[in-house]
Amino acid sequence: MPEIAAVIWDMDGVLADTAPHHLLAWQETFAKRGIKFTEADFKRGFGVRNDAIIKNTLGEQVTPEEIEAIAREKEATFRRIIGKDVKPLPGALELLKALDEGGIRMAIASSTTIENIHLIVGSLDIEKYLKAVITGHDVTEGKPSPQVFLLAAQRIGAEPKNCIVVEDAVAGVKAAKSAGMYCVAVSNSHPQEKLKQADLIVASLEMVTVKDLEELVRPP
């Protein structure tokens, strides 16, 4: 029977509850430029890279230099806002520990920056579980492109067809399926009906066991 080659984790909204802090950071950053950024705007861009969010908000005329400056400012603002207030989402740490005890390789593949990942991973004390960390800057295309997940699988020597991605965003689920991977979607950020492309949809990772994940990769 095929075994789980690896579990690849998204970070924001899956491992840590960071959405409110990201929303405030975007609102503060855009407000300085006279732009009102609503919660609806935020939800539309959930899970995609900063450059896409900035282009969608400011228009295609925005220059690469402006995009880079705005993105840097926004992420620095996010880290200031969240500070030490990093909270794991229910069931995440327990599932990480159980997978590690089962000898299953794990990686993070996130659209965010390496500085944000270091902050969250360090605050949650989960670096010991990870074999690789992939950021949005490591690939040329953000989610829903599968690049970030395929690179994660490559870095840890895993076949995509035996990898499971844990996601909460619509773009992330699409990316996982485009990569030829299984996907567990947690409805922390989006209603379950929007995540229906996933192989397993749950309201919380408290509901997921290693056995549940093993059964995903077994043929019927």
N, CA, C and O of each residue as an XYZ file, in Angstrom:
880
protein
N       0.839     -1.193      0.000
C       0.000      0.000      0.000
C       0.881      1.254      0.000
O       1.911      1.279      0.674
N       0.489      2.298     -0.750
C       1.264      3.538     -0.702
C       1.244      4.126      0.703
O       0.234      4.041      1.401
N       2.331      4.705      1.109
C       2.401      5.356      2.405
C       2.480      6.860      2.201
O       2.785      7.331      1.106
N       2.202      7.614      3.266
C       2.355      9.066      3.195
C       3.831      9.381      3.037
O       4.641      9.030      3.894
N       4.183     10.047      1.935
C       5.573     10.440      1.731
C       5.910     11.656      2.585
O       7.004     11.751      3.140
N       4.959     12.587      2.684
C       5.190     13.800      3.461
C       3.870     14.527      3.675
O       2.910     14.347      2.925
N       3.847     15.346      4.709
C       2.739     16.271      4.927
C       3.309     17.683      4.796
O       4.271     18.047      5.473
N       2.697     18.465      3.916
C       3.152     19.825      3.644
C       2.109     20.799      4.190
O       0.944     20.778      3.792
N       2.549     21.634      5.094
C       1.655     22.543      5.797
C       1.685     23.959      5.203
O       2.757     24.513      4.957
N       0.507     24.530      4.978
C       0.408     25.974      4.889
C       0.562     26.484      6.332
O       0.482     25.695      7.273
N       0.778     27.773      6.511
C       1.021     28.267      7.876
C      -0.107     29.146      8.403
O      -0.770     28.791      9.377
N      -0.326     30.297      7.757
C      -1.338     31.226      8.248
C      -2.726     30.626      8.116
O      -3.123     30.196      7.033
N      -3.465     30.596      9.221
C      -4.817     30.051      9.197
C      -4.867     28.541      9.301
O      -5.951     27.958      9.336
N      -3.707     27.896      9.351
C      -3.645     26.434      9.502
C      -2.925     26.083     10.802
O      -3.466     25.382     11.657
N      -1.704     26.580     10.934
C      -0.931     26.359     12.158
C      -1.181     27.448     13.192
O      -1.257     27.168     14.388
N      -1.309     28.686     12.736
C      -1.467     29.807     13.656
C      -2.610     30.713     13.220
O      -2.899     30.856     12.031
N      -3.252     31.319     14.213
C      -4.375     32.220     13.963
C      -3.836     33.625     13.733
O      -3.739     34.422     14.666
N      -3.483     33.925     12.479
C      -2.828     35.190     12.157
C      -3.682     36.133     11.309
O      -3.288     37.275     11.076
N      -4.830     35.677     10.852
C      -5.628     36.479      9.918
C      -5.966     37.873     10.450
O      -5.825     38.843      9.705
N      -6.408     38.018     11.707
C      -6.736     39.371     12.188
C      -5.538     40.319     12.148
O      -5.693     41.511     11.882
N      -4.346     39.786     12.412
C      -3.137     40.606     12.426
C      -2.742     41.016     10.996
O      -2.313     42.146     10.761
N      -2.895     40.081     10.049
C      -2.604     40.413      8.645
C      -3.578     41.469      8.123
O      -3.171     42.390      7.415
N      -4.858     41.340      8.466
C      -5.850     42.321      8.026
C      -5.492     43.714      8.539
O      -5.505     44.676      7.771
N      -5.175     43.830      9.815
C      -4.814     45.125     10.393
C      -3.563     45.700      9.726
O      -3.469     46.905      9.493
N      -2.599     44.816      9.422
C      -1.359     45.274      8.782
C      -1.627     45.821      7.383
O      -1.090     46.862      7.005
N      -2.455     45.122      6.620
C      -2.817     45.617      5.289
C      -3.573     46.941      5.394
O      -3.298     47.875      4.640
N      -4.519     47.024      6.321
C      -5.314     48.240      6.459
C      -4.439     49.433      6.819
O      -4.611     50.519      6.267
N      -3.508     49.237      7.736
C      -2.609     50.329      8.134
C      -1.707     50.747      6.974
O      -1.490     51.936      6.740
N      -1.187     49.759      6.257
C      -0.267     50.047      5.140
C      -0.974     50.784      4.011
O      -0.449     51.766      3.486
N      -2.165     50.314      3.632
C      -2.895     50.965      2.541
C      -3.472     52.317      2.970
O      -3.568     53.236      2.156
N      -3.857     52.441      4.245
C      -4.411     53.718      4.729
C      -3.403     54.842      4.574
O      -3.784     55.983      4.311
N      -2.136     54.540      4.732
C      -1.086     55.554      4.557
C      -1.044     56.063      3.114
O      -0.504     57.134      2.838
N      -1.617     55.287      2.211
C      -1.635     55.651      0.790
C      -3.029     56.084      0.348
O      -3.312     56.188     -0.846
N      -3.902     56.338      1.339
C      -5.236     56.827      1.041
C      -6.189     55.778      0.511
O      -7.203     56.112     -0.103
N      -5.873     54.505      0.744
C      -6.705     53.406      0.231
C      -7.414     52.721      1.394
O      -6.785     52.355      2.386
N      -8.713     52.554      1.267
C      -9.469     51.795      2.265
C      -9.450     50.319      1.871
O      -9.868     49.962      0.770
N      -8.973     49.480      2.756
C      -8.855     48.041      2.494
C      -9.803     47.329      3.453
O      -9.597     47.340      4.667
N     -10.838     46.712      2.899
C     -11.894     46.128      3.723
C     -11.624     44.657      4.033
O     -10.727     44.033      3.465
N     -12.423     44.130      4.943
C     -12.324     42.703      5.260
C     -12.673     41.856      4.041
O     -12.105     40.781      3.846
N     -13.609     42.337      3.217
C     -13.970     41.625      1.983
C     -12.790     41.592      1.014
O     -12.538     40.572      0.373
N     -12.061     42.719      0.908
C     -10.860     42.755      0.072
C      -9.848     41.721      0.575
O      -9.230     40.999     -0.208
N      -9.699     41.670      1.879
C      -8.749     40.750      2.495
C      -9.110     39.300      2.186
O      -8.247     38.496      1.834
N     -10.383     38.980      2.321
C     -10.822     37.597      2.087
C     -10.633     37.193      0.633
O     -10.318     36.038      0.346
N     -10.822     38.137     -0.289
C     -10.633     37.820     -1.707
C      -9.185     37.448     -2.004
O      -8.924     36.629     -2.885
N      -8.256     38.037     -1.285
C      -6.845     37.760     -1.532
C      -6.237     36.750     -0.596
O      -5.019     36.571     -0.584
N      -7.065     36.083      0.196
C      -6.527     35.182      1.211
C      -5.770     34.018      0.562
O      -6.294     33.326     -0.311
N      -4.539     33.823      1.003
C      -3.743     32.696      0.526
C      -2.877     32.988     -0.680
O      -2.081     32.140     -1.083
N      -3.012     34.186     -1.277
C      -2.186     34.517     -2.439
C      -1.036     35.432     -2.013
O      -1.024     35.953     -0.898
N      -0.077     35.617     -2.913
C       1.114     36.385     -2.567
C       0.830     37.879     -2.476
O      -0.152     38.382     -3.021
N       1.719     38.570     -1.773
C       1.560     40.015     -1.587
C       1.507     40.779     -2.904
O       0.724     41.718     -3.046
N       2.342     40.378     -3.873
C       2.368     41.138     -5.133
C       1.010     41.118     -5.818
O       0.591     42.118     -6.403
N       0.315     39.976     -5.747
C      -1.018     39.889     -6.362
C      -2.023     40.750     -5.598
O      -2.855     41.418     -6.212
N      -1.955     40.742     -4.273
C      -2.865     41.563     -3.458
C      -2.655     43.042     -3.761
O      -3.618     43.794     -3.913
N      -1.398     43.454     -3.846
C      -1.075     44.872     -4.091
C      -1.542     45.296     -5.484
O      -2.109     46.377     -5.644
N      -1.308     44.455     -6.489
C      -1.771     44.774     -7.845
C      -3.294     44.855     -7.905
O      -3.848     45.751     -8.541
N      -3.961     43.922     -7.245
C      -5.422     43.922     -7.256
C      -5.988     45.160     -6.581
O      -7.068     45.631     -6.936
N      -5.252     45.689     -5.600
C      -5.732     46.847     -4.838
C      -5.363     48.168     -5.496
O      -6.181     49.087     -5.542
N      -4.146     48.273     -6.002
C      -3.651     49.545     -6.536
C      -3.702     49.627     -8.058
O      -3.557     50.708     -8.630
N      -3.910     48.480     -8.718
C      -3.971     48.478    -10.174
C      -2.668     48.017    -10.809
O      -1.616     48.008    -10.169
N      -2.755     47.641    -12.054
C      -1.608     47.083    -12.768
C      -0.495     48.103    -13.000
O       0.631     47.729    -13.329
N      -0.806     49.397    -12.828
C       0.205     50.422    -13.085
C       1.259     50.500    -11.986
O       2.285     51.156    -12.168
N       1.030     49.849    -10.855
C       1.981     49.897     -9.741
C       3.301     49.243    -10.171
O       3.293     48.184    -10.798
N       4.423     49.869     -9.837
C       5.733     49.393    -10.304
C       6.263     48.280     -9.406
O       5.847     48.164     -8.253
N       7.174     47.464     -9.924
C       7.792     46.426     -9.085
C       8.459     46.993     -7.830
O       8.428     46.370     -6.768
N       9.064     48.183     -7.961
C       9.714     48.809     -6.814
C       8.694     49.208     -5.744
O       8.937     49.048     -4.548
N       7.557     49.728     -6.193
C       6.488     50.088     -5.246
C       5.922     48.843     -4.571
O       5.655     48.850     -3.369
N       5.739     47.778     -5.345
C       5.230     46.531     -4.791
C       6.162     46.016     -3.690
O       5.711     45.632     -2.611
N       7.445     46.014     -3.974
C       8.424     45.520     -3.009
C       8.422     46.367     -1.733
O       8.478     45.825     -0.629
N       8.358     47.688     -1.880
C       8.361     48.586     -0.716
C       7.101     48.407      0.121
O       7.167     48.357      1.349
N       5.953     48.311     -0.547
C       4.685     48.135      0.172
C       4.661     46.786      0.883
O       4.235     46.699      2.035
N       5.111     45.748      0.212
C       5.120     44.410      0.805
C       6.016     44.368      2.040
O       5.651     43.788      3.063
N       7.200     44.992      1.934
C       8.121     45.011      3.074
C       7.500     45.736      4.268
O       7.584     45.280      5.408
N       6.874     46.880      3.973
C       6.238     47.661      5.036
C       5.101     46.887      5.692
O       4.965     46.869      6.915
N       4.287     46.248      4.852
C       3.159     45.494      5.399
C       3.624     44.365      6.306
O       3.053     44.170      7.379
N       4.648     43.615      5.900
C       5.096     42.483      6.706
C       5.775     42.940      7.999
O       5.636     42.290      9.036
N       6.501     44.046      7.941
C       7.083     44.598      9.169
C       5.968     45.043     10.123
O       6.069     44.865     11.337
N       4.910     45.622      9.555
C       3.758     46.035     10.360
C       3.078     44.827     10.982
O       2.695     44.853     12.151
N       2.930     43.764     10.192
C       2.343     42.522     10.719
C       3.136     42.004     11.912
O       2.557     41.655     12.941
N       4.455     41.952     11.777
C       5.278     41.411     12.872
C       5.199     42.294     14.114
O       5.237     41.799     15.241
N       5.089     43.608     13.900
C       4.934     44.509     15.052
C       3.587     44.276     15.725
O       3.508     44.238     16.953
N       2.525     44.119     14.933
C       1.184     43.955     15.494
C       1.050     42.634     16.247
O       0.499     42.590     17.346
N       1.559     41.557     15.644
C       1.365     40.250     16.282
C       2.295     40.066     17.472
O       1.927     39.423     18.455
N       3.500     40.629     17.389
C       4.435     40.548     18.508
C       4.607     39.133     19.004
O       4.987     38.242     18.244
N       4.330     38.923     20.274
C       4.428     37.589     20.882
C       3.069     36.895     20.952
O       2.936     35.820     21.536
N       2.069     37.526     20.350
C       0.697     37.009     20.453
C       0.413     35.982     19.364
O      -0.545     36.120     18.603
N       1.255     34.949     19.295
C       1.096     33.896     18.290
C       0.393     32.712     18.946
O       0.926     32.091     19.865
N      -0.797     32.410     18.468
C      -1.585     31.328     19.065
C      -1.768     30.194     18.054
O      -2.173     30.438     16.918
N      -1.470     28.954     18.461
C      -1.721     27.830     17.548
C      -3.214     27.599     17.382
O      -3.995     27.832     18.305
N      -3.600     27.142     16.209
C      -4.995     26.780     15.999
C      -5.267     25.396     16.589
O      -4.359     24.566     16.646
N      -6.488     25.137     17.023
C      -6.797     23.882     17.707
C      -6.382     22.649     16.906
O      -6.685     22.532     15.719
N      -5.694     21.747     17.567
C      -5.311     20.473     16.968
C      -4.036     20.486     16.166
O      -3.513     19.421     15.840
N      -3.505     21.669     15.831
C      -2.339     21.744     14.944
C      -1.089     21.152     15.594
O      -0.419     20.310     14.997
N      -0.779     21.583     16.799
C       0.440     21.098     17.447
C       0.356     19.612     17.755
O       1.351     18.892     17.664
N      -0.822     19.164     18.114
C      -0.997     17.744     18.424
C      -0.797     16.872     17.181
O      -0.197     15.800     17.258
N      -1.305     17.341     16.030
C      -1.144     16.571     14.795
C       0.314     16.600     14.324
O       0.829     15.586     13.854
N       0.970     17.734     14.445
C       2.404     17.809     14.120
C       3.192     16.789     14.924
O       4.011     16.052     14.374
N       2.944     16.749     16.211
C       3.670     15.831     17.106
C       3.390     14.377     16.736
O       4.306     13.556     16.699
N       2.129     14.059     16.464
C       1.760     12.680     16.123
C       2.401     12.250     14.804
O       2.874     11.119     14.686
N       2.419     13.141     13.813
C       3.049     12.826     12.532
C       4.555     12.628     12.703
O       5.142     11.728     12.102
N       5.166     13.461     13.516
C       6.600     13.332     13.772
C       6.906     12.000     14.458
O       7.877     11.326     14.116
N       6.087     11.637     15.406
C       6.283     10.359     16.110
C       6.091      9.174     15.164
O       6.649      8.098     15.376
N       5.283      9.393     14.107
C       5.073      8.344     13.111
C       6.148      8.320     12.036
O       6.080      7.514     11.108
N       7.137      9.192     12.151
C       8.244      9.205     11.192
C       7.893      9.822      9.850
O       8.566      9.553      8.856
N       6.849     10.647      9.801
C       6.414     11.257      8.541
C       7.104     12.610      8.370
O       7.063     13.458      9.261
N       7.735     12.797      7.217
C       8.428     14.052      6.942
C       7.428     15.192      6.755
O       6.321     15.002      6.251
N       7.855     16.380      7.177
C       6.958     17.532      7.081
C       7.711     18.769      6.613
O       8.913     18.916      6.835
N       6.962     19.652      5.958
C       7.512     20.925      5.490
C       6.430     21.986      5.596
O       5.241     21.672      5.656
N       6.851     23.247      5.620
C       5.931     24.374      5.482
C       6.108     24.941      4.082
O       7.233     25.137      3.623
N       4.994     25.206      3.403
C       5.016     25.858      2.090
C       3.993     26.983      2.145
O       2.790     26.756      2.020
N       4.488     28.189      2.331
C       3.619     29.339      2.586
C       3.923     30.477      1.625
O       5.043     30.606      1.129
N       2.907     31.305      1.366
C       3.099     32.473      0.504
C       3.792     33.615      1.238
O       4.189     34.596      0.609
N       3.944     33.509      2.540
C       4.483     34.601      3.329
C       6.009     34.653      3.276
O       6.640     33.875      2.561
N       6.591     35.571      4.033
C       8.037     35.784      4.013
C       8.745     34.871      5.007
O       8.124     34.332      5.923
N      10.044     34.707      4.817
C      10.825     33.872      5.723
C      10.863     34.483      7.124
O      10.897     33.752      8.114
N      10.857     35.820      7.217
C      10.859     36.469      8.531
C       9.590     36.129      9.309
O       9.642     35.864     10.510
N       8.447     36.139      8.614
C       7.186     35.779      9.277
C       7.186     34.320      9.694
O       6.725     33.974     10.782
N       7.706     33.467      8.823
C       7.754     32.039      9.149
C       8.641     31.804     10.368
O       8.273     31.045     11.265
N       9.797     32.445     10.405
C      10.676     32.295     11.571
C       9.972     32.740     12.844
O      10.105     32.098     13.886
N       9.220     33.842     12.764
C       8.503     34.338     13.938
C       7.466     33.326     14.418
O       7.407     33.005     15.605
N       6.648     32.826     13.489
C       5.572     31.903     13.869
C       6.138     30.559     14.315
O       5.744     30.024     15.352
N       7.054     30.022     13.536
C       7.642     28.714     13.850
C       8.380     28.771     15.191
O       8.284     27.851     16.003
N       9.114     29.860     15.411
C       9.834     30.005     16.678
C       8.891     30.152     17.858
O       9.117     29.552     18.909
N       7.840     30.941     17.699
C       6.880     31.148     18.786
C       6.145     29.861     19.140
O       5.846     29.613     20.308
N       5.851     29.040     18.126
C       5.140     27.777     18.364
C       6.085     26.630     18.722
O       5.641     25.554     19.122
N       7.399     26.868     18.575
C       8.428     25.860     18.875
C       8.204     24.582     18.059
O       8.136     23.486     18.616
N       8.090     24.734     16.729
C       7.814     23.574     15.877
C       8.912     23.320     14.850
O       8.769     22.447     13.994
N       9.991     24.066     14.925
C      11.062     23.892     13.934
C      11.587     22.466     13.916
O      11.984     21.956     12.868
N      11.589     21.818     15.086
C      12.122     20.454     15.206
C      11.346     19.451     14.359
O      11.858     18.370     14.068
N      10.125     19.786     13.960
C       9.302     18.869     13.173
C       9.515     19.021     11.667
O       9.064     18.170     10.900
N      10.188     20.078     11.231
C      10.202     20.446      9.815
C      11.506     20.072      9.119
O      12.597     20.306      9.639
N      11.368     19.487      7.933
C      12.531     19.152      7.105
C      12.833     20.244      6.080
O      13.946     20.313      5.559
N      11.850     21.094      5.789
C      12.058     22.170      4.806
C      11.036     23.266      5.036
O       9.946     23.029      5.555
N      11.415     24.475      4.637
C      10.514     25.631      4.678
C      10.604     26.334      3.330
O      11.687     26.735      2.903
N       9.458     26.483      2.660
C       9.398     27.140      1.353
C       8.542     28.400      1.494
O       7.457     28.354      2.073
N       9.027     29.513      0.968
C       8.295     30.773      1.047
C       7.852     31.216     -0.348
O       8.234     30.624     -1.357
N       7.047     32.257     -0.376
C       6.601     32.806     -1.662
C       7.737     33.346     -2.501
O       7.613     33.455     -3.721
N       8.861     33.693     -1.852
C      10.010     34.224     -2.590
C      10.853     33.122     -3.246
O      11.740     33.409     -4.049
N      10.571     31.869     -2.901
C      11.345     30.754     -3.464
C      10.817     30.299     -4.819
O      11.440     29.473     -5.486
N       9.660     30.842     -5.228
C       9.035     30.420     -6.477
C       8.670     31.657     -7.304
O       8.592     32.767     -6.779
N       8.449     31.448     -8.595
C       8.114     32.571     -9.475
C       6.612     32.837     -9.519
O       6.188     33.923     -9.913
N       5.815     31.866     -9.124
C       4.354     32.022     -9.153
C       3.783     31.656     -7.789
O       4.180     30.661     -7.183
N       2.845     32.475     -7.312
C       2.171     32.184     -6.055
C       1.003     31.239     -6.249
O       0.622     30.936     -7.379
N       0.432     30.769     -5.143
C      -0.781     29.956     -5.207
C      -1.870     30.777     -5.896
O      -1.965     31.976     -5.636
N      -2.694     30.185     -6.762
C      -2.978     28.762     -6.933
C      -2.017     27.981     -7.826
O      -2.299     26.826     -8.146
N      -0.909     28.561     -8.233
C       0.117     27.764     -8.917
C       0.628     26.700     -7.955
O       0.745     26.964     -6.758
N       0.936     25.501     -8.451
C       1.420     24.424     -7.583
C       2.902     24.522     -7.229
O       3.420     23.670     -6.508
N       3.595     25.558     -7.729
C       5.054     25.595     -7.592
C       5.545     25.425     -6.162
O       6.487     24.673     -5.913
N       4.913     26.120     -5.221
C       5.424     26.107     -3.848
C       5.332     24.706     -3.238
O       6.211     24.309     -2.472
N       4.282     23.956     -3.567
C       4.131     22.607     -3.025
C       5.055     21.614     -3.724
O       5.609     20.717     -3.089
N       5.213     21.781     -5.027
C       6.125     20.893     -5.758
C       7.566     21.090     -5.300
O       8.325     20.125     -5.202
N       7.945     22.336     -5.020
C       9.296     22.595     -4.525
C       9.488     21.994     -3.134
O      10.553     21.458     -2.827
N       8.463     22.084     -2.303
C       8.543     21.485     -0.962
C       8.760     19.973     -1.060
O       9.600     19.413     -0.356
N       8.000     19.323     -1.935
C       8.154     17.872     -2.111
C       9.552     17.534     -2.610
O      10.174     16.576     -2.149
N      10.037     18.327     -3.551
C      11.383     18.103     -4.089
C      12.449     18.250     -3.000
O      13.378     17.447     -2.925
N      12.310     19.271     -2.165
C      13.306     19.542     -1.123
C      13.397     18.414     -0.095
O      14.465     18.163      0.464
N      12.278     17.736      0.150
C      12.323     16.658      1.147
C      12.300     15.270      0.504
O      12.140     14.262      1.192
N      12.462     15.229     -0.812
C      12.594     13.955     -1.505
C      11.346     13.112     -1.495
O      11.412     11.899     -1.291
N      10.189     13.750     -1.716
C       8.915     13.039     -1.670
C       8.213     13.080     -3.014
O       8.291     14.078     -3.730
N       7.531     12.003     -3.357
C       6.719     11.962     -4.576
C       5.429     12.747     -4.350
O       4.724     12.486     -3.375
N       5.100     13.698     -5.221
C       3.873     14.488     -5.026
C       2.620     13.643     -4.832
O       1.751     14.002     -4.038
N       2.517     12.523     -5.547
C       1.287     11.720     -5.474
C       1.069     11.102     -4.100
O      -0.041     10.668     -3.790
N       2.112     11.054     -3.268
C       1.974     10.516     -1.923
C       2.130     11.593     -0.852
O       2.397     11.289      0.311
N       1.962     12.863     -1.258
C       2.035     13.976     -0.313
C       0.626     14.453      0.049
O      -0.300     14.379     -0.758
N       0.494     14.935      1.262
C      -0.760     15.533      1.725
C      -0.484     16.974      2.113
O       0.428     17.257      2.889
N      -1.270     17.872      1.573
C      -1.174     19.296      1.911
C      -2.286     19.630      2.903
O      -3.419     19.172      2.757
N      -1.947     20.434      3.915
C      -2.956     20.929      4.853
C      -3.117     22.423      4.588
O      -2.165     23.189      4.738
N      -4.313     22.834      4.198
C      -4.590     24.199      3.741
C      -5.884     24.742      4.344
O      -6.705     23.999      4.882
N      -6.037     26.056      4.237
C      -7.294     26.679      4.639
C      -7.841     27.625      3.581
O      -8.977     28.086      3.686
N      -7.033     27.917      2.554
C      -7.425     28.909      1.542
C      -7.835     28.234      0.239
O      -7.331     27.165     -0.106
N      -8.746     28.865     -0.473
C      -9.209     28.330     -1.758
C      -8.032     28.217     -2.725
O      -7.876     27.197     -3.396
N      -7.205     29.259     -2.798
C      -6.047     29.232     -3.696
C      -5.082     28.117     -3.322
O      -4.471     27.501     -4.195
N      -4.943     27.859     -2.029
C      -4.044     26.802     -1.574
C      -4.548     25.412     -1.918
O      -3.773     24.535     -2.300
N      -5.849     25.219     -1.781
C      -6.441     23.927     -2.157
C      -6.253     23.683     -3.649
O      -5.889     22.581     -4.059
N      -6.498     24.704     -4.457
C      -6.297     24.572     -5.908
C      -4.846     24.241     -6.231
O      -4.569     23.416     -7.102
N      -3.925     24.884     -5.530
C      -2.502     24.636     -5.751
C      -2.133     23.203     -5.410
O      -1.389     22.554     -6.146
N      -2.647     22.716     -4.304
C      -2.355     21.344     -3.881
C      -2.851     20.327     -4.902
O      -2.134     19.389     -5.251
N      -4.070     20.514     -5.376
C      -4.633     19.579     -6.346
C      -3.917     19.679     -7.693
O      -3.735     18.669     -8.374
N      -3.508     20.897     -8.083
C      -2.741     21.065     -9.319
C      -1.378     20.396     -9.230
O      -0.806     19.996    -10.243
N      -0.860     20.276     -8.005
C       0.429     19.610     -7.785
C       0.299     18.097     -7.785
O       1.300     17.387     -7.690
N      -0.930     17.597     -7.891
C      -1.154     16.151     -7.875
C      -1.076     15.563     -6.480
O      -0.751     14.388     -6.312
N      -1.375     16.385     -5.472
C      -1.291     15.948     -4.081
C      -2.681     15.817     -3.474
O      -3.654     16.369     -3.988
N      -2.754     15.082     -2.380
C      -3.979     15.053     -1.585
C      -4.052     16.347     -0.786
O      -3.033     16.988     -0.532
N      -5.268     16.726     -0.390
C      -5.417     17.970      0.357
C      -6.441     17.821      1.479
O      -7.561     17.352      1.272
N      -6.023     18.233      2.662
C      -6.934     18.379      3.790
C      -7.185     19.872      3.961
O      -6.245     20.649      4.129
N      -8.443     20.267      3.917
C      -8.794     21.681      4.064
C      -9.475     21.901      5.409
O     -10.391     21.171      5.789
N      -9.009     22.917      6.116
C      -9.591     23.300      7.401
C     -10.387     24.581      7.180
O      -9.864     25.553      6.635
N     -11.629     24.583      7.597
C     -12.486     25.740      7.315
C     -12.317     26.827      8.382
O     -13.295     27.332      8.934
N     -11.057     27.175      8.657
C     -10.763     28.257      9.601
C     -11.002     29.625      8.969
O     -11.349     30.579      9.666
N     -10.820     29.725      7.654
C     -10.867     31.018      6.977
C     -11.965     31.121      5.932
O     -12.381     32.225      5.580
N     -12.439     29.988      5.433
C     -13.454     29.975      4.382
C     -14.500     28.911      4.715
O     -14.183     27.905      5.349
N     -15.750     29.132      4.288
C     -16.776     28.099      4.501
C     -16.441     26.828      3.731
O     -15.780     26.869      2.693
N     -16.904     25.707      4.252
C     -16.542     24.413      3.677
C     -16.940     24.278      2.209
O     -16.251     23.605      1.442
N     -18.037     24.906      1.813
C     -18.478     24.758      0.413
C     -17.488     25.374     -0.576
O     -17.473     24.993     -1.747
N     -16.670     26.312     -0.128
C     -15.675     26.915     -1.016
C     -14.401     26.077     -1.108
O     -13.527     26.354     -1.930
N     -14.301     25.055     -0.261
C     -13.093     24.231     -0.202
C     -13.339     22.830     -0.755
O     -12.581     21.901     -0.473
N     -14.404     22.685     -1.544
C     -14.867     21.350     -1.921
C     -13.910     20.582     -2.830
O     -14.088     19.381     -3.037
N     -12.898     21.257     -3.376
C     -11.893     20.539     -4.179
C     -11.006     19.643     -3.318
O     -10.364     18.726     -3.831
N     -10.970     19.904     -2.024
C     -10.105     19.135     -1.120
C     -10.622     17.705     -0.974
O     -11.801     17.426     -1.194
N      -9.707     16.803     -0.594
C     -10.076     15.398     -0.404
C     -10.744     15.160      0.944
O     -11.541     14.235      1.100
N     -10.411     16.001      1.910
C     -11.011     15.909      3.242
C     -11.181     17.341      3.751
O     -10.237     18.130      3.734
N     -12.391     17.665      4.201
C     -12.669     19.003      4.718
C     -13.117     18.866      6.163
O     -14.027     18.095      6.470
N     -12.475     19.620      7.050
C     -12.800     19.541      8.481
C     -12.962     20.947      9.043
O     -12.441     21.920      8.499
N     -13.697     21.025     10.146
C     -13.873     22.311     10.817
C     -12.685     22.641     11.705
O     -12.430     23.806     12.009
N     -11.954     21.601     12.121
C     -10.810     21.806     13.007
C      -9.851     20.635     12.863
O     -10.275     19.510     12.597
N      -8.564     20.893     13.038
C      -7.577     19.805     12.997
C      -7.691     18.890     14.206
O      -7.090     17.816     14.236
N      -8.458     19.312     15.198
C      -8.743     18.413     16.326
C      -9.464     17.152     15.850
O      -9.441     16.125     16.529
N     -10.103     17.234     14.685
C     -10.870     16.117     14.144
C     -10.019     15.168     13.298
O     -10.522     14.147     12.830
N      -8.739     15.488     13.096
C      -7.893     14.735     12.161
C      -6.843     13.925     12.919
O      -6.154     14.445     13.797
N      -6.733     12.634     12.561
C      -5.708     11.765     13.136
C      -4.731     11.332     12.039
O      -4.991     11.518     10.851
N      -3.616     10.757     12.456
C      -2.670     10.213     11.481
C      -3.344      9.119     10.663
O      -3.098      8.994      9.463
N      -4.186      8.336     11.306
C      -4.904      7.274     10.584
C      -5.785      7.851      9.484
O      -5.857      7.287      8.392
N      -6.459      8.971      9.758
C      -7.288      9.624      8.739
C      -6.443      9.981      7.518
O      -6.878      9.801      6.381
N      -5.233     10.488      7.760
C      -4.359     10.890      6.661
C      -3.840      9.673      5.897
O      -3.751      9.694      4.669
N      -3.501      8.620      6.626
C      -3.043      7.393      5.969
C      -4.103      6.833      5.040
O      -3.788      6.319      3.967
N      -5.375      6.935      5.458
C      -6.458      6.385      4.638
C      -6.681      7.188      3.354
O      -7.222      6.667      2.378
N      -6.262      8.461      3.358
C      -6.384      9.253      2.148
C      -5.539      8.711      1.008
O      -5.966      8.727     -0.147
N      -4.338      8.230      1.327
C      -3.426      7.811      0.276
C      -3.563      6.331     -0.069
O      -2.869      5.842     -0.961
N      -4.433      5.622      0.610
C      -4.650      4.209      0.290
C      -5.678      4.078     -0.820
O      -6.668      4.809     -0.826
N      -5.468      3.171     -1.755
C      -6.481      2.971     -2.807
C      -7.748      2.383     -2.219
O      -7.679      1.626     -1.251
N      -8.911      2.712     -2.780
C     -10.168      2.166     -2.253
C     -10.250      0.665     -2.415
O     -11.245      0.055     -2.021
